């Protein structure tokens, strides 16, 4: 017997140990690269949530920012801010293992490990394991909520309802998508035929606890004329025609982003579960389908962002794992699973290798990932130019500008606490923090590469006078990968 074979045999015979090794392996892989790229725009937005701590915010509830706020007293580095995602992804995997074992107690013990493997094969789940978005805490909290609710309904719990209410509230603090858990609870009560339990005080106490936990969001919205809810309703009921083409394009994005296997086997698992009277299968549908159907239908109105359905696919993972185990003897299933696993492995390794070393060939100033580089350097140079403007000529105090809300966060994060204003007319969180530009305002406009030839969008056309003062060139592999233009602008016209 070869040295070490006993170790591997021991792992292989214990699904829980194998699961822990799988989780540890992916966590280590993430830790090796999370400190290398700069924050994405979304990550910077939620880092700013922590910097400007509040009860809630314009577009999302506060939990992502509150978690980041626990990090900032110790470090504001990109690496430190990404430790939460690595931990929360690991917690999600552990919870999925336990939930799967409870949903399907008559299945082999290895089903829990298969669930974790399916979850880790999702490319988007790997990205969420390295970036703090609202979905990052939403997924583990929602899995814990669904698990405790399942056990409470199954066992006829009483005090456990208070824990359910607490978890419901925490999910609501993470993201408004948590509202789909209300549908899960209603269907769960019907599946377990526990309607008479509604005559007891415990479910109502759970609702009260949940409302107390989400009260910061309600309080903030009362102060700000319910703008968060109005904004989200704008997503849910956009003023445009529903198109089947948009739905298909969004579903194609799901296939690419999660993996062909998760998508295809997920649909097959759902079809099979619709005819399945097993309680765990029906409950899984009650957990997953509200999210998938909500964003699936809404994608006909506007293209769904790829991570919006992350909770739905994570919820469906136990059912996908069970379907695979039941149909594994079929050769097409095995071939499809191996091909999908290979697809995920290639994408995951490609993603991590690009973060560790930008080896992709590119033409000068046309790096395919140029948006991940240079914001910190651009912010530092822009602050220097702002100080020079203030010394050289009298007038309003110069600020930093960007032309579009979608690129605001990174400049604001790396330039903090210098004010950064957005020259477009949309009202969002930047206006709450820094206000909208006033007529006659002046400052430095930072223009990233994709807006270089679009003066109406990059903000420079909004001023009476703009003069390019500098550029920030980011070199990769001894070639310029991206270049930011910095303009000194006077006389904002609105």
LINZIBEL-V345236 format. One record per residue. N is the residue number from 1. PSI is psi in whole degrees, 0 to 359 (* if undefined). Layout:
n=N psi=PSI
n=N psi=PSI
//
This chain:
n=1 psi=135
n=2 psi=148
n=3 psi=136
n=4 psi=350
n=5 psi=329
n=6 psi=324
n=7 psi=312
n=8 psi=323
n=9 psi=323
n=10 psi=318
n=11 psi=315
n=12 psi=332
n=13 psi=358
n=14 psi=101
n=15 psi=326
n=16 psi=317
n=17 psi=318
n=18 psi=321
n=19 psi=315
n=20 psi=320
n=21 psi=320
n=22 psi=314
n=23 psi=315
n=24 psi=321
n=25 psi=313
n=26 psi=323
n=27 psi=318
n=28 psi=319
n=29 psi=318
n=30 psi=317
n=31 psi=333
n=32 psi=337
n=33 psi=347
n=34 psi=341
n=35 psi=359
n=36 psi=309
n=37 psi=157
n=38 psi=167
n=39 psi=143
n=40 psi=172
n=41 psi=318
n=42 psi=315
n=43 psi=317
n=44 psi=325
n=45 psi=316
n=46 psi=340
n=47 psi=322
n=48 psi=328
n=49 psi=318
n=50 psi=324
n=51 psi=320
n=52 psi=69
n=53 psi=135
n=54 psi=174
n=55 psi=327
n=56 psi=186
n=57 psi=172
n=58 psi=309
n=59 psi=343
n=60 psi=159
n=61 psi=177
n=62 psi=355
n=63 psi=318
n=64 psi=318
n=65 psi=320
n=66 psi=319
n=67 psi=317
n=68 psi=327
n=69 psi=335
n=70 psi=339
n=71 psi=321
n=72 psi=324
n=73 psi=338
n=74 psi=324
n=75 psi=142
n=76 psi=19
n=77 psi=158
n=78 psi=320
n=79 psi=312
n=80 psi=320
n=81 psi=345
n=82 psi=4
n=83 psi=323
n=84 psi=312
n=85 psi=319
n=86 psi=314
n=87 psi=315
n=88 psi=327
n=89 psi=318
n=90 psi=318
n=91 psi=319
n=92 psi=317
n=93 psi=315
n=94 psi=317
n=95 psi=321
n=96 psi=321
n=97 psi=310
n=98 psi=318
n=99 psi=316
n=100 psi=317
n=101 psi=325
n=102 psi=323
n=103 psi=323
n=104 psi=69
n=105 psi=339
n=106 psi=357
n=107 psi=164
n=108 psi=149
n=109 psi=334
n=110 psi=348
n=111 psi=324
n=112 psi=317
n=113 psi=322
n=114 psi=320
n=115 psi=315
n=116 psi=321
n=117 psi=318
n=118 psi=316
n=119 psi=313
n=120 psi=342
n=121 psi=348
n=122 psi=120
n=123 psi=318
n=124 psi=323
n=125 psi=328
n=126 psi=322
n=127 psi=318
n=128 psi=340
n=129 psi=355
n=130 psi=4
n=131 psi=132
n=132 psi=101
n=133 psi=165
n=134 psi=329
n=135 psi=334
n=136 psi=311
n=137 psi=335
n=138 psi=318
n=139 psi=306
n=140 psi=323
n=141 psi=319
n=142 psi=322
n=143 psi=316
n=144 psi=321
n=145 psi=311
n=146 psi=321
n=147 psi=311
n=148 psi=322
n=149 psi=318
n=150 psi=312
n=151 psi=323
n=152 psi=317
n=153 psi=321
n=154 psi=318
n=155 psi=357
n=156 psi=43
n=157 psi=160
n=158 psi=285
n=159 psi=333
n=160 psi=336
n=161 psi=329
n=162 psi=322
n=163 psi=322
n=164 psi=315
n=165 psi=319
n=166 psi=314
n=167 psi=322
n=168 psi=315
n=169 psi=317
n=170 psi=321
n=171 psi=321
n=172 psi=330
n=173 psi=342
n=174 psi=310
n=175 psi=149
n=176 psi=343
n=177 psi=338
n=178 psi=345
n=179 psi=335
n=180 psi=340
n=181 psi=337
n=182 psi=317
n=183 psi=320
n=184 psi=316
n=185 psi=317
n=186 psi=312
n=187 psi=325
n=188 psi=317
n=189 psi=319
n=190 psi=320
n=191 psi=317
n=192 psi=1
n=193 psi=52
n=194 psi=28
n=195 psi=329
n=196 psi=336
n=197 psi=341
n=198 psi=347
n=199 psi=350
n=200 psi=162
n=201 psi=343
n=202 psi=313
n=203 psi=327
n=204 psi=327
n=205 psi=325
n=206 psi=318
n=207 psi=318
n=208 psi=316
n=209 psi=316
n=210 psi=318
n=211 psi=322
n=212 psi=317
n=213 psi=321
n=214 psi=5
n=215 psi=328
n=216 psi=322
n=217 psi=316
n=218 psi=318
n=219 psi=314
n=220 psi=319
n=221 psi=327
n=222 psi=319
n=223 psi=335
n=224 psi=30
n=225 psi=36
n=226 psi=35
n=227 psi=328
n=228 psi=314
n=229 psi=322
n=230 psi=321
n=231 psi=314
n=232 psi=324
n=233 psi=330
n=234 psi=326
n=235 psi=318
n=236 psi=331
n=237 psi=63
n=238 psi=150
n=239 psi=68
n=240 psi=165
n=241 psi=141
n=242 psi=133
n=243 psi=130
n=244 psi=328
n=245 psi=317
n=246 psi=320
n=247 psi=314
n=248 psi=319
n=249 psi=321
n=250 psi=321
n=251 psi=324
n=252 psi=320
n=253 psi=323
n=254 psi=318
n=255 psi=315
n=256 psi=319
n=257 psi=325
n=258 psi=315
n=259 psi=147
n=260 psi=323
n=261 psi=313
n=262 psi=319
n=263 psi=306
n=264 psi=310
n=265 psi=330
n=266 psi=315
n=267 psi=317
n=268 psi=321
n=269 psi=321
n=270 psi=314
n=271 psi=316
n=272 psi=321
n=273 psi=334
n=274 psi=336
n=275 psi=3
n=276 psi=129
n=277 psi=2
n=278 psi=133
n=279 psi=316
n=280 psi=321
n=281 psi=317
n=282 psi=321
n=283 psi=323
n=284 psi=319
n=285 psi=320
n=286 psi=333
n=287 psi=319
n=288 psi=317
n=289 psi=324
n=290 psi=320
n=291 psi=311
n=292 psi=321
n=293 psi=322
n=294 psi=306
n=295 psi=335
n=296 psi=310
n=297 psi=316
n=298 psi=338
n=299 psi=346
n=300 psi=338
n=301 psi=317
n=302 psi=145
n=303 psi=126
n=304 psi=135
n=305 psi=150
n=306 psi=327
n=307 psi=353
n=308 psi=329
n=309 psi=8
n=310 psi=318
n=311 psi=320
n=312 psi=315
n=313 psi=323
n=314 psi=320
n=315 psi=331
n=316 psi=348
n=317 psi=313
n=318 psi=323
n=319 psi=322
n=320 psi=315
n=321 psi=317
n=322 psi=319
n=323 psi=317
n=324 psi=316
n=325 psi=318
n=326 psi=333
n=327 psi=14
n=328 psi=334
n=329 psi=343
n=330 psi=127
n=331 psi=315
n=332 psi=326
n=333 psi=315
n=334 psi=316
n=335 psi=315
n=336 psi=320
n=337 psi=318
n=338 psi=318
n=339 psi=318
n=340 psi=321
n=341 psi=321
n=342 psi=318
n=343 psi=311
n=344 psi=317
n=345 psi=317
n=346 psi=314
n=347 psi=318
n=348 psi=314
n=349 psi=322
n=350 psi=314
n=351 psi=311
n=352 psi=324
n=353 psi=324
n=354 psi=326
n=355 psi=326
n=356 psi=324
n=357 psi=112
n=358 psi=81
n=359 psi=351
n=360 psi=134
n=361 psi=146
n=362 psi=155
n=363 psi=155
n=364 psi=132
n=365 psi=24
n=366 psi=41
n=367 psi=132
n=368 psi=338
n=369 psi=33
n=370 psi=338
n=371 psi=348
n=372 psi=357
n=373 psi=143
n=374 psi=350
n=375 psi=323
n=376 psi=314
n=377 psi=320
n=378 psi=320
n=379 psi=317
n=380 psi=318
n=381 psi=322
n=382 psi=324
n=383 psi=324
n=384 psi=314
n=385 psi=324
n=386 psi=317
n=387 psi=322
n=388 psi=319
n=389 psi=318
n=390 psi=325
n=391 psi=327
n=392 psi=330
n=393 psi=141
n=394 psi=162
n=395 psi=188
n=396 psi=150
n=397 psi=124
n=398 psi=146
n=399 psi=177
n=400 psi=145
n=401 psi=149
n=402 psi=159
n=403 psi=345
n=404 psi=142
n=405 psi=332
n=406 psi=347
n=407 psi=12
n=408 psi=318
n=409 psi=318
n=410 psi=319
n=411 psi=318
n=412 psi=323
n=413 psi=311
n=414 psi=345
n=415 psi=359
n=416 psi=142
n=417 psi=20
n=418 psi=132
n=419 psi=139
n=420 psi=123
n=421 psi=153
n=422 psi=130
n=423 psi=351
n=424 psi=175
n=425 psi=0
n=426 psi=140
n=427 psi=129
n=428 psi=196
n=429 psi=329
n=430 psi=325
n=431 psi=328
n=432 psi=320
n=433 psi=314
n=434 psi=352
n=435 psi=166
n=436 psi=152
n=437 psi=139
n=438 psi=153
n=439 psi=136
n=440 psi=356
n=441 psi=157
n=442 psi=164
n=443 psi=199
n=444 psi=123
n=445 psi=123
n=446 psi=123
n=447 psi=113
n=448 psi=167
n=449 psi=319
n=450 psi=345
n=451 psi=10
n=452 psi=318
n=453 psi=24
n=454 psi=75
n=455 psi=329
n=456 psi=327
n=457 psi=323
n=458 psi=353
n=459 psi=341
n=460 psi=332
n=461 psi=351
n=462 psi=359
n=463 psi=153
n=464 psi=324
n=465 psi=132
n=466 psi=137
n=467 psi=128
n=468 psi=125
n=469 psi=334
n=470 psi=171
n=471 psi=151
n=472 psi=113
n=473 psi=127
n=474 psi=122
n=475 psi=134
n=476 psi=133
n=477 psi=39
n=478 psi=22
n=479 psi=148
n=480 psi=121
n=481 psi=325
n=482 psi=153
n=483 psi=128
n=484 psi=133
n=485 psi=138
n=486 psi=122
n=487 psi=138
n=488 psi=119
n=489 psi=143
n=490 psi=151
n=491 psi=62
n=492 psi=132
n=493 psi=350
n=494 psi=*
//
